[in-house]
Amino acid sequence: MVYHHAYRRPTSGGKALIQCGERLRDTALAEMTAGKGEMLISQLVIGQKLTRNPVAQTLLLKMTSYGMA
Protein backbone atom coordinates (compact mmCIF):
# COMPACT_ATOMS: atom_id res chain seq x y z
CA MET A 1 0.00 0.00 0.00
CA VAL A 2 1.04 3.55 -0.55
CA TYR A 3 0.23 6.54 1.62
CA HIS A 4 0.20 10.31 1.20
CA HIS A 5 1.06 12.89 3.86
CA ALA A 6 1.19 10.54 6.84
CA TYR A 7 0.28 11.84 10.28
CA ARG A 8 2.75 12.19 13.12
CA ARG A 9 2.52 9.13 15.33
CA PRO A 10 0.25 9.99 18.29
CA THR A 11 1.86 10.37 21.70
CA SER A 12 -1.44 10.34 23.60
CA GLY A 13 -5.13 9.80 22.84
CA GLY A 14 -4.50 7.28 20.11
CA LYS A 15 -2.28 4.57 18.70
CA ALA A 16 -0.49 4.04 15.42
CA LEU A 17 -1.70 0.95 13.57
CA ILE A 18 0.60 1.28 10.54
CA GLN A 19 3.88 3.05 11.19
CA CYS A 20 5.88 4.57 8.35
CA GLY A 21 8.32 7.29 7.46
CA GLU A 22 11.83 7.96 8.68
CA ARG A 23 12.51 5.93 11.83
CA LEU A 24 8.80 5.02 11.91
CA ARG A 25 7.89 8.44 13.35
CA ASP A 26 4.70 8.73 11.30
CA THR A 27 1.54 6.71 10.91
CA ALA A 28 -0.54 6.03 7.81
CA LEU A 29 -3.35 4.47 9.88
CA ALA A 30 -4.21 5.38 13.45
CA GLU A 31 -6.94 4.81 15.99
CA MET A 32 -7.82 8.05 17.81
CA THR A 33 -10.09 8.90 20.73
CA ALA A 34 -13.11 10.99 19.69
CA GLY A 35 -15.39 11.99 22.55
CA LYS A 36 -16.71 8.78 24.09
CA GLY A 37 -15.69 6.70 21.08
CA GLU A 38 -12.83 6.08 18.73
CA MET A 39 -12.20 6.62 15.04
CA LEU A 40 -9.78 5.34 12.46
CA ILE A 41 -7.87 7.94 10.47
CA SER A 42 -6.05 6.88 7.35
CA GLN A 43 -3.72 8.35 4.77
CA LEU A 44 -3.50 5.06 2.87
CA VAL A 45 -4.27 5.21 -0.83
CA ILE A 46 -7.07 2.65 -0.85
CA GLY A 47 -9.93 4.16 -2.87
CA GLN A 48 -7.93 4.50 -6.06
CA LYS A 49 -6.95 0.84 -5.90
CA LEU A 50 -10.22 -0.84 -4.90
CA THR A 51 -11.28 -1.95 -8.37
CA ARG A 52 -8.03 -3.74 -9.21
CA ASN A 53 -6.20 -4.57 -5.99
CA PRO A 54 -7.47 -7.39 -3.75
CA VAL A 55 -5.16 -6.26 -0.91
CA ALA A 56 -6.83 -2.83 -0.89
CA GLN A 57 -10.26 -4.50 -0.92
CA THR A 58 -9.36 -6.75 2.01
CA LEU A 59 -7.83 -3.88 3.97
CA LEU A 60 -10.96 -1.75 3.54
CA LEU A 61 -13.21 -4.63 4.64
CA LYS A 62 -11.05 -5.32 7.70
CA MET A 63 -10.91 -1.62 8.64
CA THR A 64 -14.70 -1.42 8.36
CA SER A 65 -15.15 -4.55 10.48
CA TYR A 66 -12.66 -3.24 13.05
CA GLY A 67 -14.49 0.07 13.23
CA MET A 68 -17.87 -1.61 13.70
CA ALA A 69 -16.66 -3.86 16.56
C-alpha positions in Angstrom: 0.0 0.0 0.0 1.0 3.6 -0.6 0.2 6.5 1.6 0.2 10.3 1.2 1.1 12.9 3.9 1.2 10.5 6.8 0.3 11.8 10.3 2.7 12.2 13.1 2.5 9.1 15.3 0.2 10.0 18.3 1.9 10.4 21.7 -1.4 10.3 23.6 -5.1 9.8 22.8 -4.5 7.3 20.1 -2.3 4.6 18.7 -0.5 4.0 15.4 -1.7 0.9 13.6 0.6 1.3 10.5 3.9 3.1 11.2 5.9 4.6 8.3 8.3 7.3 7.5 11.8 8.0 8.7 12.5 5.9 11.8 8.8 5.0 11.9 7.9 8.4 13.4 4.7 8.7 11.3 1.5 6.7 10.9 -0.5 6.0 7.8 -3.4 4.5 9.9 -4.2 5.4 13.5 -6.9 4.8 16.0 -7.8 8.0 17.8 -10.1 8.9 20.7 -13.1 11.0 19.7 -15.4 12.0 22.5 -16.7 8.8 24.1 -15.7 6.7 21.1 -12.8 6.1 18.7 -12.2 6.6 15.0 -9.8 5.3 12.5 -7.9 7.9 10.5 -6.0 6.9 7.4 -3.7 8.4 4.8 -3.5 5.1 2.9 -4.3 5.2 -0.8 -7.1 2.6 -0.9 -9.9 4.2 -2.9 -7.9 4.5 -6.1 -7.0 0.8 -5.9 -10.2 -0.8 -4.9 -11.3 -2.0 -8.4 -8.0 -3.7 -9.2 -6.2 -4.6 -6.0 -7.5 -7.4 -3.8 -5.2 -6.3 -0.9 -6.8 -2.8 -0.9 -10.3 -4.5 -0.9 -9.4 -6.7 2.0 -7.8 -3.9 4.0 -11.0 -1.7 3.5 -13.2 -4.6 4.6 -11.1 -5.3 7.7 -10.9 -1.6 8.6 -14.7 -1.4 8.4 -15.2 -4.6 10.5 -12.7 -3.2 13.0 -14.5 0.1 13.2 -17.9 -1.6 13.7 -16.7 -3.9 16.6 
